[in-house]
Amino acid sequence: MRDDILEHISYPETMDEKKKDFLTNAFHGSRNLQQKDLLPYLTQLIKETKVKNIKFTNSEIQFIINAIKNDATPDERSAIDKITNLKPEDVAKNK
């Protein structure tokens, strides 16, 4: 992801500075990771939101996904769409 991606977006009105700072740190922390390191990093970020009591609304989550997709390759967009469209029963089938 480009370093300046977060400088050119309009955040949802519901997103306070605590959430914006968290996202900035998350994006910058992930920029030099290899693909194999992304899942552990994302898992750690999820834990951090719980510790810091940061709760994103559904519309904020959709905003984050769209911001990521805007800077992604076509293959990355396709992978994001597959992941975000999974239903619990789809996950259960693969166990």
C-alpha positions as CSV (number, residue, x, y, z in Angstrom):
1,M,0.0,0.0,0.0
2,R,1.3,3.5,-0.8
3,D,2.6,5.5,2.1
4,D,0.2,8.4,1.3
5,I,-3.0,6.4,0.8
6,L,-4.5,7.6,4.1
7,E,-3.8,11.3,3.3
8,H,-6.1,11.4,0.4
9,I,-9.3,9.7,1.7
10,S,-12.3,11.1,3.4
11,Y,-13.0,9.2,6.6
12,P,-16.6,8.5,7.7
13,E,-18.0,11.0,10.2
14,T,-18.3,8.3,12.8
15,M,-14.5,7.7,12.8
16,D,-12.8,9.5,15.6
17,E,-9.1,10.3,16.0
18,K,-8.5,7.1,18.0
19,K,-9.7,5.0,15.2
20,K,-7.9,7.0,12.6
21,D,-4.6,6.7,14.5
22,F,-5.1,3.0,14.8
23,L,-5.6,2.6,11.1
24,T,-2.6,4.8,10.3
25,N,-0.4,2.7,12.5
26,A,-1.9,-0.5,11.1
27,F,-1.3,0.4,7.5
28,H,2.2,1.7,8.2
29,G,3.0,-1.4,10.2
30,S,1.9,-3.7,7.4
31,R,3.7,-2.0,4.5
32,N,6.9,-4.0,4.6
33,L,5.4,-7.4,5.6
34,Q,5.6,-10.4,3.4
35,Q,2.4,-12.2,2.6
36,K,3.1,-15.0,5.1
37,D,3.4,-12.4,7.9
38,L,0.1,-10.7,7.2
39,L,-2.3,-13.1,8.9
40,P,-0.3,-13.0,12.2
41,Y,-0.2,-9.2,11.9
42,L,-3.9,-8.9,11.4
43,T,-4.6,-11.3,14.3
44,Q,-2.5,-9.0,16.5
45,L,-4.4,-6.0,15.3
46,I,-7.7,-7.6,16.2
47,K,-6.4,-8.3,19.7
48,E,-5.2,-4.7,19.9
49,T,-8.7,-3.3,19.1
50,K,-10.1,-5.3,22.0
51,V,-7.4,-4.2,24.5
52,K,-7.8,-0.5,23.4
53,N,-11.6,-0.9,23.2
54,I,-11.8,0.2,19.6
55,K,-15.0,-0.8,17.8
56,F,-15.5,-0.1,14.2
57,T,-19.1,0.1,12.8
58,N,-20.1,-1.9,9.8
59,S,-19.9,1.1,7.6
60,E,-16.4,1.9,8.9
61,I,-15.3,-1.7,8.2
62,Q,-16.7,-1.4,4.7
63,F,-14.8,1.9,4.3
64,I,-11.6,0.2,5.4
65,I,-12.1,-2.6,2.9
66,N,-12.8,-0.2,0.1
67,A,-9.7,1.9,0.9
68,I,-7.6,-1.2,0.8
69,K,-9.2,-2.3,-2.5
70,N,-8.6,1.1,-4.1
71,D,-4.9,0.6,-3.8
72,A,-4.8,-3.2,-4.6
73,T,-4.0,-5.1,-7.7
74,P,-6.8,-6.8,-9.6
75,D,-5.8,-10.2,-8.1
76,E,-5.7,-8.7,-4.6
77,R,-9.2,-7.2,-5.1
78,S,-10.5,-10.6,-6.2
79,A,-9.0,-12.2,-3.1
80,I,-10.5,-9.5,-0.9
81,D,-13.9,-10.0,-2.5
82,K,-13.7,-13.7,-1.9
83,I,-12.8,-13.3,1.7
84,T,-15.3,-10.6,2.5
85,N,-18.2,-12.5,0.8
86,L,-17.6,-15.7,2.8
87,K,-20.5,-16.9,4.9
88,P,-20.1,-18.9,8.1
89,E,-21.4,-22.1,6.3
90,D,-18.7,-21.6,3.6
91,V,-16.0,-21.7,6.3
92,A,-17.6,-24.7,8.0
93,K,-17.5,-26.7,4.7
94,N,-13.7,-26.2,4.5
95,K,-13.0,-27.6,7.9
